[in-house]
Amino acid sequence: MIAFILITTKNGKEKETAKTLRKIPEVKEAYILYGDYDVIAKVEVENLQRLNELRNEILKENKGILYTETLICAR
C-alpha cells in the first residue's frame, strides 16, 4: 500500500522533519514543500494497520509536527 503523508510543522522545523523521515525504512521519499503543507512523505507499508502505527511513530518522534493528513493511493 502506498500513501502520502502531508505534514505541517512548526516554523523552521521542515528540514529537520524531512531529514528524520528519510531515515525510516517505510518512507521512500520526503520533500519540503511551499504552500499549505511543509513536508510530504511517500510511504509504502503492508497494510492499513501498519500505516496507522507508522503515522503514530512519526508524530511521537517529531515534536515539530503540528498536523498531518494521510492520503492513501488507489491502484
Secondary structure, DSSP 4 states (H G I P E B T S, - for coil): -EEEEEEEESTT-HHHHHHHHTTSTTEEEEEE-SSS-SEEEEEE-SSHHHHHHHHHHHHHH-TTEEEEEEEEPP-
